[in-house]
Amino acid sequence: MGTFSLDPDHLAWCARLRGLARRHLAPLAEKGEPGRINRPLVAELGRLGLLERLFTSGALDLCLMRESLAQISTEAETALALQGLGAHPVHAYGTEEQRARWLPRVGAGTAVAAFALSEPGAGSDAAALALRAVEQDGTWRLSGEKTWISNAPEADFYTVFARTGEPGSRGVTAFLVPADRPGLTGTPLDMLSPHPLGSLAFDEVPVTADDVLGEVGRGFRVAMNTLNLFRPSVGAFAVGMAQAALDATLDHTARREAFGGPLKDLQTVAHQVADMALRVESARLMVYAAACAYDEGADGVPRRAAMAKLLATETAQHVIDTAVQLHGARALCRGHLLEHLYREVRAPRIYEGATEIQRAIIARELYKEAAE
């Protein structure tokens, strides 16, 4: 672990999280069914108090949780993160009634949340949403599709972003939609890394003013503020995976004999390991800096969040690929840690804004800052 903005209590808590993950969460993760929500794992996250902490912690604590869990169990990390992503809009923008109904259940791990933003024609361009919400006599009817939605179609409720007005970001409203609303159906998707992921179809699904999160027409702000919090923590997830790959590589190259000695004595191997460590630590510091900026309300949060996600996810891809190369064919065997990480690491470079979108955000914010 790095020491940027971390005191001994932070470091001790991270060690405790890794211990909890090793003893309580990883065994449950191994029993999960690929592509399905692992509800016993979610419930255990609640029992351990980690889900409630999502609503009382800042961005740095969220990053530390995700990094620590990812080093031991990516399934546990993902289950925790998806609860936070889906429920944060309710915590930050919901009414007292909405929060009272859902947040205690999310915190206890008895209700599963989902964040429904992406559509078949609106992934990276989130302002181009086509899901329509047509109002009549005080009730909206949602019609359209969402896709690439984590925890769909098994979640208990969805934070749904729909078009209620003019084209662009100003015409979007966020709604809290329970999964049992009539007209809402879903289909699971079979992905490279078998997480619960699916598409949703809305056939005139009814929602009312009581289901609005925040203000009508201000839903894009709800989405972007949520992503500004969670993007650095996606970077933390990536750092945790990269650290796990680095640790495995250190152990392997110290023990594996080749050409008359351990692999670590070969200069080309030693230099690759040094480069892996350099990249991991650099990404970690960028993630922590972005999280601290968010917690402190500093300027440049969108830029810092984009930089953290971009650097950390690209770093993790490189580090894990290098680890596979240094381990050789054994790392490609089903069930090997690195085979698992190799599948897991690809998606974070796409979701919550692909690497190319992060570059666009960084450049836009830089020019905006330069003009001020």
C-alpha positions as CSV (number, residue, x, y, z in Angstrom):
1,M,0.0,0.0,0.0
2,G,1.1,3.6,-0.7
3,T,1.1,6.2,2.1
4,F,-0.4,9.2,0.2
5,S,-2.8,10.8,2.7
6,L,-3.0,7.6,4.6
7,D,-2.5,7.5,8.4
8,P,-1.8,4.3,10.4
9,D,-5.5,3.9,11.0
10,H,-6.1,3.8,7.3
11,L,-3.4,1.3,6.8
12,A,-4.7,-0.9,9.6
13,W,-8.2,-0.8,8.3
14,C,-7.0,-1.8,4.8
15,A,-5.2,-4.8,6.3
16,R,-8.4,-5.7,8.3
17,L,-10.4,-5.5,5.1
18,R,-8.1,-7.9,3.3
19,G,-8.4,-10.3,6.2
20,L,-12.2,-10.1,6.2
21,A,-12.2,-10.7,2.5
22,R,-9.9,-13.7,2.8
23,R,-11.9,-15.3,5.7
24,H,-15.5,-14.4,4.9
25,L,-16.0,-13.1,1.4
26,A,-13.7,-15.2,-0.9
27,P,-15.2,-18.5,0.2
28,L,-18.7,-17.2,-0.6
29,A,-17.6,-15.8,-3.9
30,E,-16.3,-19.2,-5.0
31,K,-19.8,-20.6,-4.5
32,G,-21.5,-18.0,-6.7
33,E,-23.1,-18.9,-10.0
34,P,-21.5,-17.2,-13.0
35,G,-23.6,-14.4,-14.4
36,R,-26.0,-14.3,-11.4
37,I,-26.1,-12.0,-8.4
38,N,-24.5,-13.7,-5.5
39,R,-27.0,-12.8,-2.8
40,P,-25.2,-14.6,0.1
41,L,-22.1,-12.6,-0.7
42,V,-24.0,-9.4,-0.8
43,A,-25.7,-10.3,2.5
44,E,-22.3,-11.0,4.1
45,L,-21.0,-7.6,2.9
46,G,-23.9,-6.2,4.8
47,R,-23.4,-8.2,7.9
48,L,-19.7,-7.1,8.0
49,G,-20.9,-3.4,7.9
50,L,-19.2,-2.6,4.6
51,L,-22.3,-1.7,2.6
52,E,-23.5,0.8,5.3
53,R,-20.1,2.4,5.1
54,L,-20.8,3.2,1.4
55,F,-23.1,6.0,2.7
56,T,-20.9,7.3,5.5
57,S,-17.5,7.4,3.7
58,G,-15.9,9.8,1.4
59,A,-14.2,9.1,-1.9
60,L,-10.9,8.1,-0.3
61,D,-12.5,5.5,2.0
62,L,-14.4,4.1,-1.0
63,C,-11.2,3.8,-2.9
64,L,-9.4,2.0,0.0
65,M,-12.3,-0.4,0.3
66,R,-12.3,-1.2,-3.4
67,E,-8.5,-1.6,-3.6
68,S,-8.3,-3.8,-0.6
69,L,-11.1,-6.1,-1.5
70,A,-9.9,-6.4,-5.1
71,Q,-6.6,-7.7,-4.0
72,I,-8.4,-10.7,-2.4
73,S,-11.7,-11.2,-4.2
74,T,-12.8,-9.3,-7.3
75,E,-16.3,-10.7,-6.9
76,A,-16.7,-9.2,-3.4
77,E,-15.3,-5.9,-4.6
78,T,-17.7,-5.8,-7.5
79,A,-20.7,-6.7,-5.4
80,L,-19.9,-3.9,-3.0
81,A,-19.2,-1.3,-5.8
82,L,-22.4,-2.1,-7.7
83,Q,-24.4,-1.6,-4.5
84,G,-22.8,1.8,-4.1
85,L,-23.2,2.9,-7.7
86,G,-26.9,1.9,-7.9
87,A,-27.8,3.4,-4.5
88,H,-25.7,6.5,-4.3
89,P,-28.2,8.6,-6.3
90,V,-30.8,7.6,-3.8
91,H,-28.5,8.5,-0.9
92,A,-27.5,11.9,-2.5
93,Y,-30.7,13.0,-4.2
94,G,-33.6,10.8,-2.9
95,T,-36.4,12.0,-0.7
96,E,-36.7,11.0,2.9
97,E,-39.2,8.4,1.9
98,Q,-37.1,7.0,-0.8
99,R,-34.0,6.8,1.4
100,A,-36.0,5.2,4.3
101,R,-37.4,2.5,2.0
102,W,-34.3,1.4,0.2
103,L,-31.0,2.4,1.9
104,P,-31.4,0.3,5.1
105,R,-32.0,-2.7,2.9
106,V,-29.1,-1.9,0.6
107,G,-26.9,-1.5,3.7
108,A,-28.0,-4.8,5.1
109,G,-27.5,-6.6,1.8
110,T,-31.1,-7.6,1.5
111,A,-31.9,-5.4,-1.5
112,V,-29.7,-5.2,-4.6
113,A,-29.3,-1.9,-6.5
114,A,-28.5,-1.1,-10.1
115,F,-27.4,2.0,-12.1
116,A,-29.2,2.1,-15.5
117,L,-27.6,4.7,-17.7
118,S,-26.2,2.9,-20.9
119,E,-28.4,2.2,-23.9
120,P,-27.8,0.4,-27.2
121,G,-27.2,3.8,-28.9
122,A,-26.0,5.8,-25.9
123,G,-23.0,4.3,-24.1
124,S,-20.1,6.7,-24.1
125,D,-22.4,9.6,-25.2
126,A,-24.6,9.5,-22.1
127,A,-26.4,12.7,-23.1
128,A,-27.8,11.0,-26.2
129,L,-30.3,8.9,-24.2
130,A,-33.3,7.7,-26.1
131,L,-35.4,6.0,-23.3
132,R,-38.4,8.3,-23.2
133,A,-40.6,9.3,-20.2
134,V,-43.9,10.7,-21.4
135,E,-46.0,12.4,-18.8
136,Q,-49.8,12.2,-18.7
137,D,-52.1,13.1,-15.8
138,G,-49.2,13.2,-13.3
139,T,-47.7,9.8,-14.4
140,W,-44.8,9.2,-16.7
141,R,-44.5,6.2,-18.9
142,L,-41.0,4.9,-19.6
143,S,-40.5,3.3,-23.0
144,G,-37.2,2.1,-24.5
145,E,-34.2,0.0,-23.7
146,K,-31.2,0.0,-21.4
147,T,-28.2,-2.3,-21.9
148,W,-24.9,-3.3,-20.3
149,I,-26.6,-2.8,-16.9
150,S,-24.8,-4.5,-14.0
151,N,-27.0,-6.5,-11.7
152,A,-29.8,-6.6,-14.4
153,P,-32.2,-8.2,-14.7
154,E,-32.1,-9.5,-11.1
155,A,-31.7,-6.2,-9.1
156,D,-34.5,-5.1,-6.7
157,F,-34.5,-1.6,-8.0
158,Y,-32.9,0.6,-10.7
159,T,-31.7,4.2,-10.9
160,V,-33.0,4.9,-14.4
161,F,-32.1,7.9,-16.5
162,A,-34.7,8.8,-19.1
163,R,-35.4,11.7,-21.5
164,T,-38.3,13.9,-20.3
165,G,-37.5,17.0,-22.3
166,E,-35.3,18.5,-25.0
167,P,-32.4,16.7,-26.7
168,G,-29.0,16.8,-24.8
169,S,-28.1,16.7,-21.2
170,R,-30.8,19.2,-20.0
171,G,-33.7,17.0,-20.9
172,V,-32.8,14.0,-18.7
173,T,-34.5,13.0,-15.4
174,A,-33.4,10.3,-12.9
175,F,-36.1,7.9,-11.6
176,L,-36.0,5.3,-8.9
177,V,-37.8,2.3,-10.5
178,P,-38.5,-0.9,-8.4
179,A,-38.0,-4.1,-10.4
180,D,-41.6,-5.2,-10.0
181,R,-43.1,-2.3,-11.9
182,P,-45.4,-3.6,-14.7
183,G,-43.9,-3.4,-18.2
184,L,-40.3,-3.8,-17.0
185,T,-38.5,-6.9,-18.2
186,G,-34.9,-8.0,-18.6
187,T,-32.5,-10.3,-20.3
188,P,-29.1,-11.5,-19.0
189,L,-26.0,-11.1,-21.2
190,D,-23.2,-13.7,-21.3
191,M,-20.0,-11.8,-20.9
192,L,-16.2,-12.6,-21.0
193,S,-16.1,-12.1,-17.3
194,P,-19.2,-13.7,-15.9
195,H,-20.7,-10.9,-13.8
196,P,-24.4,-10.3,-13.5
197,L,-25.1,-8.0,-16.5
198,G,-28.2,-7.6,-18.7
199,S,-30.5,-5.5,-20.8
200,L,-33.8,-4.0,-19.7
201,A,-36.9,-3.3,-21.8
202,F,-39.4,-0.6,-20.7
203,D,-42.9,-1.0,-22.1
204,E,-44.8,2.0,-20.7
205,V,-43.4,1.4,-17.2
206,P,-45.3,3.8,-14.8
207,V,-43.4,6.2,-12.6
208,T,-44.7,9.2,-10.7
209,A,-43.3,12.4,-9.1
210,D,-42.6,10.3,-6.0
211,D,-40.1,8.3,-8.1
212,V,-38.0,11.2,-9.3
213,L,-34.5,11.5,-7.9
214,G,-33.5,15.1,-7.6
215,E,-35.3,17.4,-10.0
216,V,-37.1,16.9,-13.3
217,G,-34.7,17.7,-16.1
218,R,-31.6,17.6,-13.8
219,G,-30.9,13.9,-14.1
220,F,-27.7,14.2,-16.1
221,R,-26.2,16.0,-13.1
222,V,-27.2,13.1,-10.9
223,A,-25.4,10.7,-13.3
224,M,-22.3,12.8,-13.7
225,N,-21.9,13.6,-10.0
226,T,-22.2,9.9,-9.3
227,L,-19.6,9.0,-11.9
228,N,-17.2,11.7,-10.6
229,L,-17.3,9.9,-7.2
230,F,-17.1,6.3,-8.6
231,R,-14.5,6.9,-11.4
232,P,-11.5,7.2,-9.1
233,S,-12.8,4.1,-7.2
234,V,-12.8,2.2,-10.5
235,G,-9.2,3.1,-10.6
236,A,-8.8,1.8,-7.1
237,F,-10.3,-1.5,-8.2
238,A,-7.8,-1.7,-11.0
239,V,-4.9,-0.9,-8.6
240,G,-6.0,-3.7,-6.3
241,M,-6.0,-6.2,-9.2
242,A,-2.6,-4.9,-10.4
243,Q,-1.2,-5.2,-6.9
244,A,-2.4,-8.8,-6.7
245,A,-0.7,-9.5,-10.0
246,L,2.5,-7.9,-8.9
247,D,2.5,-9.8,-5.6
248,A,2.0,-13.1,-7.5
249,T,4.8,-12.2,-9.8
250,L,7.2,-11.4,-7.0
251,D,6.6,-14.7,-5.5
252,H,6.8,-16.7,-8.7
253,T,10.0,-15.0,-10.0
254,A,11.7,-15.5,-6.7
255,R,10.9,-19.3,-6.6
256,R,10.9,-20.3,-10.3
257,E,14.3,-21.7,-11.4
258,A,15.5,-21.1,-15.0
259,F,19.0,-20.8,-16.6
260,G,20.7,-21.8,-13.4
261,G,19.0,-19.6,-10.9
262,P,15.7,-17.9,-10.0
263,L,14.0,-15.8,-12.6
264,K,14.5,-12.7,-10.5
265,D,18.2,-12.9,-11.2
266,L,17.6,-12.3,-14.9
267,Q,18.0,-8.6,-15.6
268,T,15.2,-8.6,-18.2
269,V,12.8,-10.1,-15.6
270,A,14.0,-7.8,-12.8
271,H,13.5,-4.7,-15.0
272,Q,10.0,-5.8,-15.9
273,V,9.0,-6.3,-12.3
274,A,10.5,-2.9,-11.4
275,D,8.4,-1.3,-14.2
276,M,5.3,-3.1,-12.9
277,A,5.8,-1.7,-9.4
278,L,6.5,1.8,-10.7
279,R,3.3,1.8,-12.7
280,V,1.2,0.4,-9.8
281,E,2.5,3.0,-7.3
282,S,2.0,5.8,-9.8
283,A,-1.6,4.8,-10.5
284,R,-2.3,4.4,-6.8
285,L,-1.1,7.9,-6.0
286,M,-3.2,9.3,-8.9
287,V,-6.3,7.6,-7.6
288,Y,-5.7,8.8,-4.0
289,A,-5.1,12.4,-5.2
290,A,-8.4,12.3,-7.2
291,A,-10.3,10.9,-4.2
292,C,-8.9,13.5,-1.9
293,A,-9.8,16.3,-4.4
294,Y,-13.4,15.0,-4.4
295,D,-13.5,14.9,-0.6
296,E,-12.1,18.4,-0.2
297,G,-14.3,19.9,-2.9
298,A,-11.2,21.0,-4.8
299,D,-11.3,22.4,-8.3
300,G,-10.8,20.1,-11.2
301,V,-12.6,17.0,-9.9
302,P,-13.9,15.8,-13.3
303,R,-10.4,16.0,-14.8
304,R,-8.8,14.3,-11.8
305,A,-11.4,11.6,-11.7
306,A,-10.9,10.9,-15.5
307,M,-7.1,10.9,-15.1
308,A,-7.3,8.4,-12.2
309,K,-9.6,6.0,-14.0
310,L,-7.6,6.2,-17.3
311,L,-4.2,5.8,-15.7
312,A,-5.2,3.0,-13.3
313,T,-7.2,0.9,-15.7
314,E,-4.6,1.1,-18.5
315,T,-1.9,0.4,-15.9
316,A,-3.7,-2.7,-14.6
317,Q,-4.1,-4.0,-18.1
318,H,-0.3,-3.7,-18.7
319,V,0.7,-5.1,-15.3
320,I,-1.5,-8.1,-15.5
321,D,-0.5,-8.8,-19.1
322,T,3.2,-8.7,-18.0
323,A,2.5,-10.9,-15.1
324,V,0.9,-13.5,-17.4
325,Q,3.9,-13.3,-19.7
326,L,6.3,-13.9,-16.8
327,H,4.3,-16.8,-15.4
328,G,4.1,-18.5,-18.8
329,A,1.4,-21.0,-19.9
330,R,0.4,-21.9,-16.3
331,A,-1.2,-18.4,-16.0
332,L,-3.7,-19.3,-18.7
333,C,-5.0,-22.4,-17.0
334,R,-8.6,-22.0,-15.9
335,G,-8.8,-21.2,-12.2
336,H,-5.3,-19.6,-12.0
337,L,-5.3,-16.2,-10.3
338,L,-3.9,-14.5,-13.3
339,E,-6.3,-16.1,-15.7
340,H,-9.1,-14.7,-13.5
341,L,-7.5,-11.2,-13.4
342,Y,-6.8,-11.3,-17.1
343,R,-10.5,-11.6,-17.8
344,E,-11.5,-9.2,-15.1
345,V,-9.2,-6.3,-16.1
346,R,-10.5,-5.7,-19.6
347,A,-14.0,-4.3,-18.8
348,P,-12.9,-1.4,-16.5
349,R,-11.3,0.3,-19.5
350,I,-14.7,0.5,-21.0
351,Y,-17.4,0.9,-18.3
352,E,-18.2,4.2,-16.6
353,G,-16.6,6.0,-19.5
354,A,-14.1,4.3,-21.9
355,T,-10.5,5.4,-21.9
356,E,-11.1,7.5,-25.0
357,I,-13.9,9.4,-23.2
358,Q,-11.6,10.0,-20.3
359,R,-9.1,11.6,-22.6
360,A,-11.9,13.8,-24.1
361,I,-12.9,14.9,-20.5
362,I,-9.4,15.6,-19.6
363,A,-8.7,17.8,-22.6
364,R,-12.1,19.6,-22.3
365,E,-11.4,20.4,-18.6
366,L,-7.9,21.6,-19.3
367,Y,-9.0,24.0,-22.0
368,K,-11.8,25.2,-19.7
369,E,-9.3,25.8,-16.8
370,A,-6.9,27.6,-19.2
371,A,-9.6,30.0,-20.3
372,E,-10.6,31.0,-16.8
